[in-house]
Amino acid sequence: MHRCLELAKLGAGYVAPNPMVGAVLVHDDRIIGEGYHQRYGEAHAEPNCIASVKKEDQYLISQSVMYVSLEPCVHFGKTPPCADLIIRNKIPKVIIGCRDPFEKVNGRGIEKLREAAIDVEQGILEEDCKDLNKRFFTFHTKHRPYIILKWAQTANGFIATSAQTPLQRRGEQQRLLITNEFTNRLVHKWRSEGAAILVGTNTALADDPQLTTRLWAGNSPIRLVVDMNLRLPLSLKIFSNEAKTIVFNKTKHEEEDNILFYQVTDDVSLVHQISNALYQLSIQSVIVEGGAKLLQSFIDEGLWDEARIINNEELIINNGLAAPTLSNYAIAHKQRIFTDTIWICKPAS
């Protein structure tokens, strides 16, 4: 199962909204086939695993055990059901990491295999298998996207310089670069693994970010921006054709070119409206990159699953915009990359 997880991770950034899945076929403690879901719309892990078996070993398929990190699907989607393929190949035993929460599967794959007299064992490295697909599981069990908060701060807790308004800062003041070039690449890797990335109006105006994965090979996320009064000029990089952009506003609900204007209201929590909208749009995960007010809103509402905080241990500025204040959390992982320390935080249970 550890090998299944290693294989599954190779699909990161390419298979969403499908889950990452790995499969291994074993005969007498010898791996004769392995595969993973490589790209959305293409073959799943199980058919890739079976197809990888060498010609001279194919007669062993019906005598082997298949290990798979997620319950085999039982429905017709972009590809045929994997459970049917396992049954056709007369694989006598299947060991499953965890059950698939998707409503069209959710135990039906296991049931179908057992009805075909296949020995099924489940719950092997279950928490690891769930954690690998935390975005997928959160979306289908909590009916909202997996929400990652991300910001970079100086050693004394600032995320930007102050003293000027966003409109004045844009083009007149050099952007404060907090993270080093190696951490920047990691951030772009994070972007490639997510479905969407969100910023507020002031961040879009002040920094004019591209919000793409230009420093890492992989798909750019859908760009999301809050612009309640539609003040942002369409000349900003966030409106380029490099990726789709969704604008949350209170004026209109329509689509123009590659931009979706999504209307929200003033009388309901904005962050909950964004979360609900992303669920309706089948967007499974979002990285909230700023600004401070927007990040703090998610924190105050308790609407987050992970916070990734990058602290430059050597950079100190005299004054600036204070970083968000995270509360009720536990540090799950810590990593140092030269000047930067990265904290991965989870809500405290």
ROZA-640925 format. One record per atom (N, C-alpha, C): x, y, z. Coordinates in pm, whole numbers, plus 50000, padded with zeros to 5 digits. Example, Ala and Ser with C-alpha at 12.3 -4.5 7.8 and 13.67 -1.06 7.14 Angstrom:
<atoms>
513194943150780
512304955050780
513204967050780
512854977550708
513674989450714
512905000350787
</atoms>
This chain:
<atoms>
500824987950000
500005000050000
500865012650000
502025011950066
502945023350059
503335026049913
503555015749837
503905017449696
502735023449618
501525019349651
500335025249587
500305040349609
500615044549731
500595058749762
501715066249689
502885059949679
503975066149604
503565068449459
502935058549400
502485059649261
501395070249247
500445070049340
499305079249332
499775093749330
500805096949408
501295110749418
501815116049285
502185107149194
502685111349063
501595118348981
500345116449019
499245122848948
498875136449003
499585141249105
499265153949168
499285165349067
498215173049065
498135184548975
497565181448838
497315168448810
496865164748676
495525157248675
495105151748787
493915143048785
492655149648841
492785160648913
491615167148972
490605170748862
489295169548890
488695167049021
488655152549065
489255143448987
489355129549032
490385128449144
490315117949224
491325115749327
492595109749269
493695111149342
494945104449306
494865090049355
495155080649268
495045066449303
496215058749245
496745049449325
497785040549278
497355026049297
497845017249211
497495003049219
498714994549192
498794983149263
499914973749248
499344959649242
499854951549150
499434937649136
500584928649180
500304919849276
501354911849339
501054896949326
502054889249284
501944874649279
503094868649359
502764861449465
503784855149550
504874864949591
504444876549643
505364887049692
506204893449583
505834891549458
506534898249347
505554907449275
505944920049260
505104929449187
505194926349038
504054923248979
504044920448834
503404931848754
502784941248824
502184952648754
501924964048850
502014976048801
501674987648882
501264999248792
500435007848846
499955019148767
499315029548856
499035041048799
498365051748873
497515059848777
496575067348832
495755076248750
496625088148711
496875089448582
497865099148535
497275112648496
496085112448440
495495125048394
493985123848390
493305134748428
491855134848429
491295131348291
490325122248292
489685118048167
490335105948106
491505102148156
492195090448104
492055078748200
492685067548166
492525055148242
492865056848389
492135049648474
492385049948617
493565040948652
493875040348782
495035032748828
494935017848795
493745011948816
493584997548799
493844992848656
493234998948554
493544994648416
494994997248378
495585008148426
496995010748397
497875000148462
497494995848580
498234985348650
498184972148573
496994968148534
496824955548460
497524956248324
497434967648258
498064969248126
499584968648134
500144971448252
501604971648266
502214957748282
501374947648305
501884934048325
502524928948196
503734923948209
504434918748091
503704906648033
503874904747905
503174893947834
503414880347899
504654878047940
504984864947998
504394862848137
503904874148200
503324873048334
501794874148334
501204876148217
499764878848214
498924867048264
499434854948251
498674843348300
498594843348453
499444851448519
499454852248665
498424862048721
497824870248635
496894880448682
495764874248764
495224863148717
494094856648786
494524849148912
495814849748943
496324843349064
496944853649159
496724866249132
497424876949204
496504884849296
497114893049379
496394902149469
496584916449418
495484923849405
495614937849367
495504946549492
496464955349507
496434965649611
496054978749543
495114985949599
494704998749541
494395008449654
494855020849641
494745030449752
493335035549775
492455034349676
491075038949690
490135028749628
488965027449687
487955018049638
487755019149487
487785008049414
487555008549269
486175014149235
486125022149130
484845028249090
483935017649028
482635020849033
481635011148986
480675017648887
480965030048849
480065037448761
480785041248631
480005044048530
480545048948403
480715064048411
481925068748394
482195083048389
482945086048262
484135091948276
485005093848159
485565080448111
485605070748205
486125057348174
485175046848231
485275034248185
484395023648236
484715020148382
483825012948451
484035009448591
485255000448611
486085003948708
487274995948737
486904982848805
485824982848882
485394970548948
485094959748844
484454963648735
484134953948628
485414948348567
486424956648550
487684952148492
488364941848583
488334944248712
488924934948808
488194921448802
486874922048793
486074909748786
486374902048656
486454909348544
486734902748415
488094895948414
489044901748485
490384895948490
490524885248599
489424882548667
489364871748766
490434872948875
490674885248916
491624887549025
490954883049155
491534873749228
490824867449340
490764875649468
491694885149486
491704892949610
492094907349582
491414916649648
491704930849634
491854936849774
492954943849796
493214950549923
493124965549899
492214972049972
491864986049946
492304994950062
492905006350028
493335015850130
492165022150204
491255028150129
490095034450193
488905034850098
487775036550155
486515037250081
486405050650010
485765050649895
485555062749815
484275069649860
484345082349907
483145089249956
482215094449846
482675094249720
481855099149610
480545091249606
479415098349594
478105092149610
477845080849509
478475081249392
478255070649293
479115058249320
479985059249420
480805047649459
480435044149603
481135050049699
480805049249842
480345035349888
481215025549869
480925011949914
480375002749807
479865008449698
479285000149592
480344992049518
481554997749507
482634990449442
483024978149523
483134980049653
483464968949743
482364958349737
481124962849741
479984953549737
479974945449608
480254952149495
480224945149367
481334934649358
482494937949410
483604928349409
483264916049495
482684918549610
482324907549699
481214898849639
480294905049570
479234897349504
479804888249395
480964892149342
481634883849240
482584873749305
482444871649436
483244861949511
484714865849521
484994878849512
486364883649529
486574887049677
487684882449731
488034885249869
488504899749879
487824907849960
488144922049971
488564925250115
489694931650127
490164936550257
490334951650244
489874959150344
489934973650334
490464979850463
490834992850453
491305000150570
492804998750595
493574995750491
495034994450504
495675008250479
496405013350579
496945027150573
495815036950540
494685034850602
493475042450568
493665057550585
494245061950697
494395076350720
495375082550621
496425075150585
497365080150484
496685081650348
495845071850316
495125072250188
494135083850184
493475086350297
492525097650303
493265110950296
494405111750366
495165124250368
495695127850229
496095117750153
496575120350017
495515127549935
494265123749953
493155129749878
492265138349968
492905146150055
492155154250150
491225164150080
491635169249966
490775178549892
489505171449845
489705159849786
488595151749733
487655147549846
488205142949958
487385138350070
486625149950134
487275161350153
486595172950211
485435177350124
485665177949994
484635182349900
483405173349907
483615160249912
482495150849906
481875147650043
482585150450151
482005147750283
481495160350352
482165171850329
481745184350392
481025193550295
480975189650170
480285197450066
480785211850057
482095212750058
482785225650038
484205222549994
484905232549942
486295230049901
487225228650021
488355222249998
489425221850096
490105235450092
490205242150206
490655256150210
492025257250275
492985262150196
494345264250244
494605279250253
495015283850370
495415297750388
496925298550372
497405308250298
498845309350275
499275324050281
500315326550359
500915339850354
502385339050392
503135349350354
504545350650389
504685362850479
505525361750581
505685372850674
507155374850711
507455386950755
508805390050800
509025383950939
510265384550985
510585378951116
509805385751228
509435398351206
508665405451309
507185406651273
506685397851185
505245396351168
504525405751075
505205410850972
504545419250872
504485411950738
503395414350663
503265407950532
503475417750417
503535430550449
503755440750345
504145453750412
504715462750332
504965476150382
503655483650388
503625494250465
502385502050477
502635516350433
501875525450486
502025539950465
501435545050335
501125535950242
500505540450118
499295532050088
498335537950023
497145530449985
497495521149870
496705510549848
496995501349738
497095508149602
496225517749577
496255524349447
497525532449429
497995538649539
499235546249531
500445537049520
500365525649591
501495516449591
501745510349455
500685507649383
500835500649256
501615509249157
502735504049114
503545511049016
504465521349075
504275525249204
505095535549265
506035529849370
505725518049418
506525512349524
506885498049490
508125494449504
508525480849473
507875471349574
507365460349523
506715450449607
507735444549705
507315443049831
508175437049931
508305422149905
509525417749873
509765403649847
510205397049976
509375388350030
509655382150158
510325368550141
509815360350052
510315346650038
511495346049940
512355336149959
513485334549867
513065326949742
513975326249645
513605320649515
513275305749521
513845298549617
513565284249629
512185281949689
511845289949789
510505289049848
509455293249746
509785303149662
508855307449558
508475295849466
509445287549432
509165275949346
508235266149417
508445264349546
507575255549623
506145260949623
506005273849637
504675280049635
503975277349501
504725278049393
504145275349261
503795260449246
504545251849311
504195237549315
502855235949388
502705242949501
501425242449574
500275246849484
500515257349408
499455262249317
499065251549216
500055244349164
499765234249062
498935222749118
498965220849249
498225210049314
496815214049352
496495226849345
495175231749384
494305234949265
493015236049291
492075239149184
491915254049161
492065261949269
491815276349258
492695283949356
492855296849328
493645305649415
492885318749431
492795323949553
491935335449583
492725346949644
492445359049595
493005371249655
491895381649667
492175391849748
491225402749765
491505414249671
490655424249676
490775435849587
492095443049604
492455446149729
493675453949754
494925446549710
494955433549730
496125425749686
496245426149534
495125424849466
495145425349319
495635438949270
495205449649337
495615463049297
497075465949331
497465462349452
498805465949499
499895457849433
499675444849418
500735436049370
500615432249223
499425433849166
499165429649028
499725415649002
499315405649082
499875392149069
499345384748948
500145375148898
499685366748787
498905354648837
499295349548956
498645337949018
498685325648928
499825323548863
500005311948775
501115302948832
501415292348758
502465283048799
503685284548710
504045296848679
505125299148584
506485294048633
506645291848764
507905286848818
507895271848843
506815265148799
506705250748822
505885244648708
506285232848663
505535226048558
504225220948613
503135224548550
501825220248598
500755230148559
499505226248581
498385234748544
498255246648639
497925258148584
497645269848667
496235268648725
496045272848849
494705271948909
493765282448853
492485280348875
491495290748843
491755302448937
491785314448884
492065326248966
490755332149017
490705334949146
489525340649209
489915353949272
489045363649258
489325376549320
488015382549373
488105388549491
486965395749547
487045410249500
486005414749432
485955428649384
484495433049390
484045435849510
482625438049535
482025448949447
482775459649424
482245470949348
482845471949207
483485461249163
484085460649028
485005472549001
485955474349091
486915485349078
488175481349001
488415468448987
489675463948928
489705466248777
490765472448725
490875474248579
491185460948511
490615458648396
490815446148324
492225444848268
493035455248285
494425454748239
495315447048338
494795443748456
495595436348554
495935422448502
497055417048549
497515403848504
496535392748541
495775394848645
494835384648690
493735381948586
493585391148492
492575389548387
493175385048253
494415380848254
495035375948131
494395362748089
494735358147970
494165345647918
494915333147964
495865334748056
496655323348102
495815313348182
494745317948242
493865309348320
492505316148333
491505308448372
490165314148393
490165322348521
489335332748524
489215341348642
487745342648682
487495341548812
486155343648867
486215355748959
485295365148937
485245377449015
484005377349103
484195377049235
483065377649327
482725392249351
481475395749316
481055409749323
479575410549358
479085422449387
477675423949423
476865431149314
477425431749193
476785439149085
476155430448978
476875420348931
476355412548818
476775398048824
476015389748753
476295375448743
476235371648595
477405371248533
477465368048391
478895364148355
479055358448236
480365354148191
480755361948067
481975367248068
482495374747955
483875369447922
484035364247800
485315358547758
485745347847858
486895350047923
487425340148017
487195344248162
486245353348182
485975358648316
484535355848355
484335349748472
483005347548527
482785357548640
481785366048624
481415375248731
480345368348815
480685365248939
479795357549026
479245366849134
477935368649134
477315378349224
477105372749364
477505380749463
477285377449603
476555389149668
476205387649796
475445398149864
476185403049988
475705414250042
476315420150161
475785414250291
474625407750284
473925403950408
474265389950459
475175383050390
475585369550432
477105369150432
477685361150521
479135359750530
479745357650392
480675366450354
481285365650221
482065352550205
482845348750306
483685336850290
482815324350277
481675323950344
480775312550329
480115312650191
479815324550140
479265325350004
480285320449901
481545324149921
482595319549830
482735304349838
482735299149960
482845284549979
481695277349911
480475282349929
479295276149866
479365277149714
479815288549666
479915290349520
480915280549460
482045278749526
483065269549474
482555255249475
481765251749575
481175238249577
480225236549458
479395246649434
478445245949322
479175245449188
480345251549183
481145251749059
482085239649048
481955230249144
482765217949147
484255220849156
484615231349229
486015234649255
486375229049392
487245219049394
487465211149515
488395217349617
489235226649575
490185232449670
490525246649632
490945254249732
491315268149707
492455272149800
493415279549746
494475285549827
494145300349841
493985304949963
493705319149988
495055325750013
495475334649920
496805340749929
496795355149978
495665360450012
495665374250063
494525382250008
494375394150066
495245400250166
494895396250310
495465404350401
495345401350543
493895401050590
493095410250542
491695411050584
490915398750539
491125394650415
490425382950361
490865370250435
492175368850457
492685357350530
492095356850671
492065368450736
491555368950873
490075365450878
489345368850772
487905365450767
487715350250768
488535343050692
488435328450692
488805322750830
489825328650892
490235324151026
489135326651127
488575338751127
487545342251224
486285333851209
485995329851085
484825321551060
485105306651086
486365303451115
486735289451136
486615281151010
486745287750895
486535281150766
487875279050698
488655269550748
489945266350688
490355252350731
491175246050646
491655232550673
493145231950696
493845241850644
495315241650652
495805255950636
496835259450710
497485272450693
498965270050665
499465276150560
500875274850523
501515288650539
502305290050643
502875303050677
504375302550653
504865311950573
506285312650541
506875324550619
507835321750706
508415332050791
509885334250751
510185346150700
511575349450667
512275353150797
513175344350841
513815346050973
514815357650976
515185362850860
516225373150856
515715386850816
514465387650770
513945400450721
513135407550829
513535419650860
512805427950957
512565441650893
511325446550903
511025460050855
510485468250973
510615481350962
510255489951075
508755490451101
507985490650995
506525490451013
505905484850886
504665480850898
504015475150782
502645469850814
502135461750723
500815455650740
500985442650818
500325441750931
500495430251019
499915417550956
500575406450979
500105393550930
498825389551002
498025380950941
496825375851008
497205368851139
496225367951228
496435361351356
495715347951355
496495337351355
495925323851354
495645319451497
494505313351518
494145308751652
493655294351647
493725287751761
493215274051774
493795264851668
495115263751668
495785255751565
496895247151626
497345237751548
498495229451584
499435228851465
500735229051490
501715228151382
501885213551343
501545210551218
501635196751170
502985193651107
503645204051056
504925201850987
505715214850984
507025213650993
507895225350990
509055222350896
509425232050813
510485230150714
511285242950698
512585241750687
513445253550668
514045253050528
513895264050454
514525265350322
515355278250325
516625277050356
517535288450369
516965298750467
516575310550419
516105321050511
514695318650561
513965309850497
512535308450525
512215295850606
511365297750704
510795286450777
509325285250740
508905273350702
507535270950660
506815263150769
505705268550816
504865261650912
503605256950840
503305244150851
502045238750803
501175236550926
500105243850936
499245243451055
497875237551021
497305230551116
495965224951104
495115230051220
493805230951201
492945234651315
493105224651429
493205229651551
493335220851666
492025213351687
492145200651718
490935192451735
490295195151871
</atoms>
